[in-house]
């Protein structure tokens, strides 16, 4: 790709808005179209990395078309079990919030999503595993008023990530980068080659 001034300005603007302290975690999401749609929302909200936990389903092939090429701009960590993923996140200083329809779950709107948080979403049919819910710091739900008590996982991800964006934007977190100048320069070089 050409390193035109316009392209560099766009990349610089996007990189400066990336939220290093916000991570999405996908556990055994079956449909690759859902994974692609989630990556698209991650890019739109400024999530730089997703953690993928796959030990039942196969790792998804993320489609260029359904992700609108967002997979190029969102990094991925792959894990074969919940514990190793959570251990890795905690080493990086993340609090882990899992989406689960359980009694002690709190509303997504009552969570502070401006800290270093990883948001866990589970399989379309099974939800997050019992282990993923149990090992999380908190469980949350998206409040619903209808007969059906679940959303498509990619829609749920959009609701959750845009609530994160709303909270972070109101605190001015998109106004200054969470990355060091060295990290930004390295990412700029890498992105200009994509």
C-alpha positions in Angstrom: 0.0 0.0 0.0 1.1 3.6 -0.7 2.0 5.7 2.3 0.2 8.8 1.1 -0.3 11.7 3.5 -4.1 11.2 3.5 -3.7 7.5 4.4 -1.2 8.3 7.1 -3.5 10.8 8.6 -6.4 8.4 8.6 -4.3 5.6 10.2 -2.9 8.0 12.8 -6.4 9.2 13.7 -7.6 5.6 14.1 -4.6 4.4 16.0 -4.8 7.3 18.5 -8.4 6.3 19.2 -7.6 2.6 19.8 -8.6 1.6 23.4 -5.7 -0.7 24.6 -7.6 -1.1 27.9 -10.7 -2.7 26.2 -10.7 -6.3 25.0 -13.4 -8.6 23.7 -13.2 -12.3 24.4 -15.0 -14.8 22.3 -15.6 -18.3 23.6 -16.5 -21.0 21.1 -18.5 -18.8 18.8 -19.7 -21.2 16.1 -20.8 -19.0 13.2 -17.8 -17.3 11.4 -20.2 -14.6 10.1 -20.9 -13.7 13.8 -17.2 -13.5 14.5 -16.7 -11.4 11.4 -19.5 -9.0 12.5 -18.0 -8.7 16.0 -14.6 -7.9 14.5 -16.3 -5.1 12.5 -17.8 -3.6 15.6 -14.4 -4.0 17.4 -12.8 -1.9 14.7 -15.6 0.7 14.8 -15.3 1.1 18.6 -11.5 1.1 18.7 -10.8 -2.4 20.2 -7.3 -3.3 19.1 -7.3 -6.9 20.1 -9.7 -9.8 20.6 -9.0 -13.0 22.5 -10.5 -16.2 21.0 -11.0 -19.3 23.2 -11.8 -22.4 21.1 -11.8 -25.9 22.6 -15.2 -27.2 21.3 -15.7 -25.4 18.0 -13.0 -24.9 15.4 -11.2 -21.6 15.2 -13.3 -19.5 12.8 -12.2 -18.4 9.3 -13.0 -14.7 9.4 -14.4 -13.6 6.1 -13.1 -10.5 4.4 -16.6 -9.6 3.0 -18.6 -10.0 6.2 -16.0 -8.3 8.4 -15.5 -5.5 5.8 -11.8 -6.2 6.1 -11.9 -5.3 9.9 -10.0 -8.5 10.6 -6.9 -6.8 9.2 -7.1 -4.0 11.8 -8.0 -6.1 14.9 -5.3 -8.4 16.4 -6.1 -11.8 17.7 -4.9 -14.0 20.6 -5.9 -17.6 20.4 -6.4 -19.9 23.4 -7.4 -23.5 23.8 -8.9 -23.1 27.3 -10.5 -20.5 29.5 -8.0 -20.5 32.3 -5.0 -19.7 30.1 -6.9 -16.9 28.5 -8.0 -15.4 31.8 -4.5 -15.9 33.3 -3.0 -14.0 30.3 -5.6 -11.2 30.7 -5.0 -10.9 34.4 -1.3 -10.7 33.9 -2.0 -7.7 31.6 -4.1 -6.1 34.4 -7.6 -6.7 32.9 -10.8 -7.2 35.0 -12.9 -9.9 33.3 -16.7 -9.5 32.8 -18.6 -12.4 31.3 -22.1 -12.2 29.7 -24.2 -14.7 31.5 -27.9 -15.1 32.4 -27.4 -16.0 36.0 -28.9 -14.7 39.3 -25.9 -12.6 40.3 -25.4 -10.9 36.9 -25.6 -7.1 36.9 -26.8 -4.9 34.0 -24.2 -3.9 31.5 -25.4 -0.3 32.2 -24.3 -0.6 35.8 -20.7 -1.6 35.0 -17.9 0.8 34.8 -16.4 0.1 31.4 -13.7 2.8 31.5 -11.1 0.7 33.3 -9.0 -2.1 31.9 -11.8 -4.5 31.1 -12.2 -7.7 29.0 -15.8 -8.6 28.0 -16.5 -12.2 27.4 -19.2 -13.5 25.0 -20.1 -17.2 24.6 -21.4 -19.6 22.0 -24.7 -18.8 20.2 -26.5 -21.8 21.7 -24.8 -22.5 25.0 -23.7 -19.0 26.0 -20.4 -18.7 28.0 -19.3 -21.9 29.7 -19.9 -22.4 33.4 -16.1 -22.2 33.9 -15.8 -18.9 32.0 -18.6 -17.4 34.1 -17.3 -18.8 37.4 -13.7 -17.5 36.8 -14.9 -14.0 35.7 -14.7 -11.1 38.1 -18.3 -10.2 37.4 -21.2 -11.5 35.3 -23.4 -9.1 33.3 -26.6 -9.1 31.2 -28.1 -6.8 28.7 -31.5 -5.9 30.1 -34.4 -7.2 27.9 -38.2 -6.6 28.0 -39.3 -9.2 25.5 -40.3 -12.8 25.6 -36.9 -13.9 24.2 -34.1 -13.4 26.6 -31.2 -13.4 24.2 -29.8 -11.4 21.3 -27.7 -12.7 18.4 -24.1 -12.7 19.7 -22.9 -10.2 17.2 -25.8 -7.8 18.1 -25.0 -8.4 21.8 -21.4 -7.5 21.1 -22.4 -4.3 19.4 -24.7 -3.3 22.3 -21.9 -4.0 24.8 -19.1 -2.3 22.9 -21.1 0.8 22.1 -22.0 1.1 25.8 -18.2 0.9 26.4 -17.7 3.6 23.7 -20.4 5.8 25.3 -18.8 5.6 28.7 -15.3 6.1 27.5 -16.2 9.0 25.2 -17.9 10.8 28.0 -14.7 10.6 30.0 -12.6 11.9 27.1 -10.8 8.6 26.6 -10.8 8.8 22.9 -9.0 12.2 23.0 -5.5 10.9 23.9 -3.8 7.6 23.0 -3.3 4.8 25.4 -0.3 3.7 23.4 3.3 5.0 23.8 4.8 6.9 20.8 7.1 3.9 20.1 4.0 1.6 20.0 2.2 4.1 17.7 5.2 4.4 15.3 5.5 0.6 15.2 1.8 0.1 14.5 1.8 2.9 11.9 4.6 1.2 10.0 2.7 -2.2 10.2 -0.6 -0.7 9.2 0.8 1.2 6.2 1.9 -2.1 4.8 -1.6 -3.6 5.0 
